[in-house]
């Protein structure tokens, strides 16, 4: 009888089965690209689980909504389906520099995700430029991770970190 009561308390308090929100810091670098036709890139940052299902769109940096579909991977996986939530995570395009955003470890419905492997995706597309998509795996439930993703044409170095590795 006592064990059922303890299990019930754990379930109600959210302590069972490692279901806790573990924040992940995502440091995104937008490189300076020389040229007469430079436009700031549109950027989407989102999370997928180990089944490649979208867990949450974290941020989208854009100017005009017409060009969102140029971020092809994000658009096909999440963008065209998350229009209601999109306004809550949309901001202006960014100048070259380094920006940090944080995934709070919850899904699109605000529920903490269970411990396990998740993929942080960053995709950028630029008018008169190229398209880049990178992803890195983080293991929620494991402290102190620092994952570095190499630069691409439209994205500089991306750093994912959890715990004290920030």
TANOR-V846127 format. One record per residue. N is the residue number from 1. RES is the residue in one small letter. SS is DSSP state (H for helix, E for strand, C for the rest). PHI is phi in whole degrees, 0 to 359 (none if undefined). Layout:
# TANOR-V846127
n=N res=RES ss=SS phi=PHI
n=N res=RES ss=SS phi=PHI
This chain:
# TANOR-V846127
n=1 res=x ss=C phi=none
n=2 res=x ss=H phi=296
n=3 res=x ss=H phi=294
n=4 res=x ss=H phi=294
n=5 res=x ss=H phi=295
n=6 res=x ss=H phi=295
n=7 res=x ss=H phi=299
n=8 res=x ss=H phi=298
n=9 res=x ss=H phi=296
n=10 res=x ss=H phi=296
n=11 res=x ss=H phi=295
n=12 res=x ss=H phi=294
n=13 res=x ss=H phi=277
n=14 res=x ss=C phi=82
n=15 res=x ss=C phi=270
n=16 res=x ss=H phi=280
n=17 res=x ss=H phi=58
n=18 res=x ss=H phi=55
n=19 res=x ss=C phi=270
n=20 res=x ss=C phi=225
n=21 res=x ss=C phi=276
n=22 res=x ss=C phi=247
n=23 res=x ss=C phi=291
n=24 res=x ss=E phi=233
n=25 res=x ss=E phi=273
n=26 res=x ss=E phi=237
n=27 res=x ss=E phi=261
n=28 res=x ss=E phi=250
n=29 res=x ss=E phi=251
n=30 res=x ss=E phi=261
n=31 res=x ss=C phi=284
n=32 res=x ss=C phi=279
n=33 res=x ss=C phi=241
n=34 res=x ss=C phi=282
n=35 res=x ss=C phi=149
n=36 res=x ss=C phi=285
n=37 res=x ss=C phi=249
n=38 res=x ss=C phi=276
n=39 res=x ss=C phi=237
n=40 res=x ss=C phi=297
n=41 res=x ss=C phi=284
n=42 res=x ss=E phi=278
n=43 res=x ss=E phi=227
n=44 res=x ss=E phi=237
n=45 res=x ss=E phi=234
n=46 res=x ss=E phi=212
n=47 res=x ss=E phi=242
n=48 res=x ss=E phi=236
n=49 res=x ss=E phi=274
n=50 res=x ss=C phi=288
n=51 res=x ss=C phi=263
n=52 res=x ss=C phi=63
n=53 res=x ss=C phi=266
n=54 res=x ss=E phi=293
n=55 res=x ss=E phi=265
n=56 res=x ss=E phi=192
n=57 res=x ss=E phi=272
n=58 res=x ss=E phi=273
n=59 res=x ss=E phi=208
n=60 res=x ss=E phi=224
n=61 res=x ss=E phi=254
n=62 res=x ss=C phi=209
n=63 res=x ss=C phi=248
n=64 res=x ss=C phi=253
n=65 res=x ss=H phi=292
n=66 res=x ss=H phi=300
n=67 res=x ss=H phi=261
n=68 res=x ss=H phi=301
n=69 res=x ss=H phi=292
n=70 res=x ss=H phi=288
n=71 res=x ss=C phi=273
n=72 res=x ss=H phi=300
n=73 res=x ss=H phi=297
n=74 res=x ss=H phi=298
n=75 res=x ss=H phi=300
n=76 res=x ss=H phi=290
n=77 res=x ss=H phi=275
n=78 res=x ss=H phi=218
n=79 res=x ss=H phi=305
n=80 res=x ss=C phi=286
n=81 res=x ss=C phi=261
n=82 res=x ss=C phi=259
n=83 res=x ss=H phi=299
n=84 res=x ss=H phi=293
n=85 res=x ss=H phi=275
n=86 res=x ss=H phi=300
n=87 res=x ss=H phi=300
n=88 res=x ss=H phi=287
n=89 res=x ss=H phi=242
n=90 res=x ss=E phi=265
n=91 res=x ss=E phi=220
n=92 res=x ss=C phi=289
n=93 res=x ss=C phi=298
n=94 res=x ss=C phi=246
n=95 res=x ss=C phi=289
n=96 res=x ss=C phi=305
n=97 res=x ss=E phi=156
n=98 res=x ss=E phi=246
n=99 res=x ss=E phi=230
n=100 res=x ss=E phi=245
n=101 res=x ss=E phi=237
n=102 res=x ss=E phi=235
n=103 res=x ss=E phi=269
n=104 res=x ss=C phi=278
n=105 res=x ss=C phi=81
n=106 res=x ss=E phi=242
n=107 res=x ss=C phi=275
n=108 res=x ss=C phi=298
n=109 res=x ss=C phi=268
n=110 res=x ss=C phi=86
n=111 res=x ss=C phi=265
n=112 res=x ss=E phi=299
n=113 res=x ss=C phi=272
n=114 res=x ss=C phi=289
n=115 res=x ss=C phi=302
n=116 res=x ss=E phi=151
n=117 res=x ss=E phi=270
n=118 res=x ss=E phi=228
n=119 res=x ss=E phi=248
n=120 res=x ss=E phi=269
n=121 res=x ss=E phi=249
n=122 res=x ss=E phi=228
n=123 res=x ss=E phi=233
n=124 res=x ss=E phi=228
n=125 res=x ss=E phi=221
n=126 res=x ss=C phi=228
n=127 res=x ss=C phi=299
n=128 res=x ss=C phi=60
n=129 res=x ss=C phi=223
n=130 res=x ss=C phi=244
n=131 res=x ss=E phi=235
n=132 res=x ss=E phi=228
n=133 res=x ss=E phi=222
n=134 res=x ss=E phi=229
n=135 res=x ss=E phi=212
n=136 res=x ss=E phi=219
n=137 res=x ss=E phi=269
n=138 res=x ss=E phi=237
n=139 res=x ss=E phi=251
n=140 res=x ss=E phi=286
n=141 res=x ss=C phi=100
n=142 res=x ss=C phi=244
n=143 res=x ss=C phi=277
n=144 res=x ss=C phi=56
n=145 res=x ss=C phi=249
n=146 res=x ss=E phi=218
n=147 res=x ss=E phi=245
n=148 res=x ss=E phi=249
n=149 res=x ss=E phi=252
n=150 res=x ss=C phi=297
n=151 res=x ss=C phi=296
n=152 res=x ss=C phi=233
n=153 res=x ss=C phi=300
n=154 res=x ss=C phi=255
n=155 res=x ss=C phi=233
n=156 res=x ss=C phi=277
n=157 res=x ss=C phi=298
n=158 res=x ss=E phi=245
n=159 res=x ss=E phi=238
n=160 res=x ss=E phi=254
n=161 res=x ss=E phi=213
n=162 res=x ss=C phi=227
n=163 res=x ss=H phi=59
n=164 res=x ss=H phi=281
n=165 res=x ss=H phi=282
n=166 res=x ss=C phi=291
